[in-house]
Amino acid sequence: MIKTEHLSDSVTLYLGDCRDVLPTLARADAIVTDPPFCVGFKYASHDDRPEAYEAHGGYGAWLMDRLERAERLCGPGAPVFVWQAAPNFRRFHEWFPRDWRVFCAAKNFVQMRPTPMQWCFDPILVWWTPGEKGWSAGTATRDFHIANTAPVIATPENIEKGHPCPRPLDQVVHIVEQWCKPGAVILDPFMGSGTTGLAAVKMGRGFVGIESEPKYFDIAARRITDELARPNLFAARPARAEPLELQFDATGS
Ligand SMILES: C[S@@+](CC[C@H](N)C(=O)[O-])C[C@H]1O[C@@H](n2cnc3c(N)ncnc32)[C@H](O)[C@@H]1O
């Protein structure tokens, strides 16, 4: 059973498997999503062990089936951002049959943290649906962003607070601001605690989010409702429409 919550004229959340919900939707302009990674992570009910995807033809087939349903809702040249786990880098070519690039979501101060960290960035794959590549706010040449990940690391307290792996909000705001047009409807088929929705609302974009787990869905609905109630200082900010020109000197140095 699919549950629907319209939080505003431009924000709708669905509780259900995105495979079932996506064919019922009308349209989207961008996909910004952070799916399970095939690393055996513990969610409430989703089984993320590699062997759990075998019945679906493997993780890549499981995920691309859902992403393709999402892509069908988008027009030409729509951006598709998909968070992934660095240890799986060598499988990306096998899993993602697209002309993808990697946007680097760097973590701050990894070497100064008390707990060791193996990976100092999360790779976010990005590709565009076929057609002329749309729009960017002008820093498309910058293919990294450094976010403060400390407050969202999956400590026992964070897990108690709600979701085991929320994304840093500023990382998602950066992507939304730079690559999703003002007024665009952003789709996140693996919404979790709703960070993409929060970023969309902050930046004055529409949002459609899907989550299969009731307790994460409730957290997302609460966070986005709170954000909608806040005076929005960002949405009124005019977007920069002109791409930045990179300046090189004649010596190439
Ligand atoms: C990595 S988490 C997303 C975290 C999110 N970016 C945040 O900031 O909270 C992936 C989410 O996908 C959900 N999920 C797994 N399979 C799903 C499916 N078939 N349809 C919808 N949601 C699903 C999981 O319950 C989990 O909350």
The ligand as a Tripos MOL2 file, in Angstrom:
@<TRIPOS>MOLECULE
LIG
   27    29     1     0     0
SMALL
NO_CHARGES

@<TRIPOS>ATOM
      1 C1         21.3030    5.7540    2.1400 C.3       1 LIG1
      2 S1         19.6700    5.8890    2.7500 S.3       1 LIG1
      3 C2         19.1910    7.5380    2.3040 C.3       1 LIG1
      4 C3         19.6450    8.5430    3.3140 C.3       1 LIG1
      5 C4         19.2090    9.9570    2.9790 C.3       1 LIG1
      6 N1         20.0040   10.5400    1.9180 N.3       1 LIG1
      7 C5         19.2670   10.8470    4.2050 C.2       1 LIG1
      8 O1         19.9630   11.8850    4.1720 O.co2     1 LIG1
      9 O2         18.6620   10.4880    5.2100 O.co2     1 LIG1
     10 C6         18.7490    4.9010    1.6300 C.3       1 LIG1
     11 C7         17.2690    4.7710    1.9840 C.3       1 LIG1
     12 O3         16.6060    4.0270    0.9550 O.3       1 LIG1
     13 C8         15.5280    3.3230    1.5580 C.3       1 LIG1
     14 N2         15.0980    2.2860    0.6110 N.ar      1 LIG1
     15 C9         15.6750    1.0750    0.3760 C.ar      1 LIG1
     16 N3         15.0190    0.4160   -0.6040 N.ar      1 LIG1
     17 C10        14.0180    1.2310   -1.0100 C.ar      1 LIG1
     18 C11        13.0130    1.1210   -2.0140 C.ar      1 LIG1
     19 N4         12.9190    0.0320   -2.7800 N.pl3     1 LIG1
     20 N5         12.1420    2.1550   -2.1830 N.ar      1 LIG1
     21 C12        12.2400    3.2850   -1.4030 C.ar      1 LIG1
     22 N6         13.1670    3.4340   -0.4300 N.ar      1 LIG1
     23 C13        14.0690    2.4280   -0.2410 C.ar      1 LIG1
     24 C14        16.1120    2.8250    2.8620 C.3       1 LIG1
     25 O4         15.1130    2.5080    3.8210 O.3       1 LIG1
     26 C15        16.9860    4.0180    3.2840 C.3       1 LIG1
     27 O5         16.3100    4.8770    4.1700 O.3       1 LIG1
@<TRIPOS>BOND
     1     1     2 1
     2     2     3 1
     3     2    10 1
     4     3     4 1
     5     4     5 1
     6     5     6 1
     7     5     7 1
     8     7     8 2
     9     7     9 1
    10    10    11 1
    11    11    12 1
    12    11    26 1
    13    12    13 1
    14    13    14 1
    15    13    24 1
    16    14    15 ar
    17    14    23 ar
    18    15    16 ar
    19    16    17 ar
    20    17    18 ar
    21    17    23 ar
    22    18    19 1
    23    18    20 ar
    24    20    21 ar
    25    21    22 ar
    26    22    23 ar
    27    24    25 1
    28    24    26 1
    29    26    27 1
@<TRIPOS>SUBSTRUCTURE
     1 LIG1         1 GROUP 0 **** ****
